[in-house]
Amino acid sequence: MDDPRRVTPRTDVVLADPDVQAAVARLGKRIVKQAVDDVLDRCRRGEVDPSHVAAAVVAALPARATSLRAVLNATGVVVHTNLGRAPLSAAAVDALQVAAGATDVELDLVSGRRGRRGRATLAALQAAVPDAGGVHVVNNGAAALALVTCVLASGKNVVIARGELVEIGDGFRIPELLESVGATLREVGTTNRVKLSDYAGAIDAETAFVLKVHPSNFRVEGFTAAVPVRELSGLSVPVVVDIGSGLLAAHPRLPDEPSAGAVLRAGARLVTASGDKLLGGPQCGLLLGERELVERLRTHPFARALRVDKLALAALEATLSGPPTPVAVALASRPEELRRRAERIASELAAYGAVAVESTAAVGGGGAPGVELESAAVSLPAELNDRLRTGTPAVVGYLHGGRLLLDLIALPAIHDPHLVDAVHKAEKGEG
């Protein structure tokens, strides 16, 4: 029998194969070359037929040139940070296809001259929040607050309630963010209670603004007191409010979540928020408020470092102007319809012990802490958890009471057949 090492084809021969060349055009040489090297090593060990090397290479290649994998979100968390926060609408995904090529992002096609960057996106945002005299977009929510602080409070004081010195995730903390761009914090009140007189007593000639931060990812209950924006707006310095979640208008299922429109009407001079949470758009930071202040922020040199790219501008415009986002659809879902979906899916998976159950979902993404959303789930044996999570498509649910629950509130109905197919493959041990 021939030594496998002697009959293993050369690397350049494999790379010259038409199917492998097509893969190079699709994925790039680095990814394909690594797959070729791996398959040739297996061939030298006698694990791959020398005549099937090219086919083995193609079979080993990923579908796309990204390591990111699509996930079916069955966690019951509508805006799941670990799953990329808000899933984009079909309109936003389509807009990304346009933005991926050459576009008129900074060109007026009629005059042939340079145009205002993101003008259509800003117009859509202005229309969505008519209470804002001016609007601007940066690359994330923390950047929006950092820009406000850098421009208005560098070398000055920012007054903030002690109970609003929050951590915003992954170890990043609001006070450290503000201090990193030159502000000095003046904490007022206690962890659970703050009064208008506390704010008033802390304001002096070096105070740039009062900052109110919505505690969007936790709740303090019991003996508490906070000062509403309307009362703070009567103070002698501007009030800046970070609403966090990006809710632009009041939502009936989220009565305690502040909206940008309501906060501006209450007297806030500036509002900052994220675009990839309750708004349901791409990662970006929103700045809304008085025209003169927003223009001052927009034209500051630091704003260039926080500039949002054309992909986010396109997706945000489509989010604002297009049909309801997946987040909006999830929040508007009716428990009875979710229950019917769960029952249909469970009936198709009955052979695996699937049953439809009621469940409780959450908003997630640092929004509406403590709000429970009525939902429904498919309950399956817990041993399917790892196989579903590592399958294709990946399905992420959660374990409860010794069972795996696949909640449907954050999973568009169009994916129900994919969920069923994933469970079938997991039961059969297929990837």
C-alpha positions, 0 to 999 in steps of 0.5 A: 500500500502506498505511503499516504504522504507520497500520494498527497497532492501539493498545496498549489495543486489543491488551490488550483482546483476550480471549486477551491478557486471559487471558494477563494473568491468568496471567502479569501485566500487566508481562510481557504489556505488554512482549510487546505493545510488542515485537509492535507495533514489529514490526507498524510495521516491516511484519513482523507482519500488523495483524490477527494482532497479538493472536495474535503476542503470545500466541505470544511469551509465556513459558509461566510467569511465571518465567524459570527453565527446566526442564532435563534433567540429563544431566551425570552429576552427581547433585547439580549446584549450577548446576542447583539441587542436589537435584531434589525428589521428587514428594511434595515437589513435591506438598507445595509445592502445599499450602504455596503457599496458606494453611496451618496452619504456625503454627496448631493447628487443634484448639485454634485457638491458635498452634502450633509452627512446622514441628512436623511437619517437625521431628518427621520430622527427629527420627525420621530422626536418632534420635541427635539429642536436638534438631533445628532447621531454618534457611534454608541450611547456612551459616546453620546454622553461622553460628547456632551460632557466633554463639550459642556463640562470639561474642567467643570462640575456635573451634579448627579444623584448618588443613586444614579452612579450606575455601571452600564455593563462589562465593567464600564461605569458612568462616573468613570466615563464622565471623569475620563473626559474632564468632568468633576462629579458632585454627588448629591443625596443618598443611595436611595433618596435625593431631594431638589434641595440637594441639587440646588445646594450643589450648584455653583459657578463651576457647575456645567449641568445636572445629569439625570441617569435612568437606572435602566438595568436595576430597580431600587424599591422601598424607602426611595425618593427621586426628583422628576425632570420637570422640577430639575428643569427649574434649576439655574443650569441645564438638565441633561438626561440619559434615558439609556434604552432609546424609547422615543415615545411612550409605550403602553407595556413600559409605563415606567420607561422614560421616553425622549419626547416626554423627557424633553417636554418636561424640560430637559435641555439634552437627552442621550440614548442608545439606538440598538435597544428599545428603538430596535436599530443599529448600535449608535448613540442619539443626541436630542435637544435644543438646537443650539446645544446640539449644533455645538456638540456636532461641530466640536472636534471630539465629535469627529472621533465618535462619528457614525459610519454609513452602515449605521446611518442607513440602518437607523434611517430604515429603522425610523422610517420603515415598518415595525422593528422585531423589538416593536413586534415582540413588545406588541405580541399577544400571549394567546398568539404566542401560546398557539405558536407554542402548541403548534410547535410542541405538537410537531415535536411531541415525540421528543417530549415537547409541551407548550407552557406559559412563560415570563419574558423580559425586555432586556438590554438594560431596559424596563428592569422588573417588567414581566412580559407574558409569553409562551414557550416550548418545553423540552428535555434539558439534555437538548440544551447543549446540542441546540446551542451548538447546532446549525442554526444555533438555538439559545433557550434557558433551563428552568425546573429541569427542562429546556424552555424555548420562549417565543416572544423574541423569535419571529414566527417566520423562524418557527419551522427553523426551530422545529428543524433544529430540534429534529437535528439535535435529537438525531445528533446532527450538527 
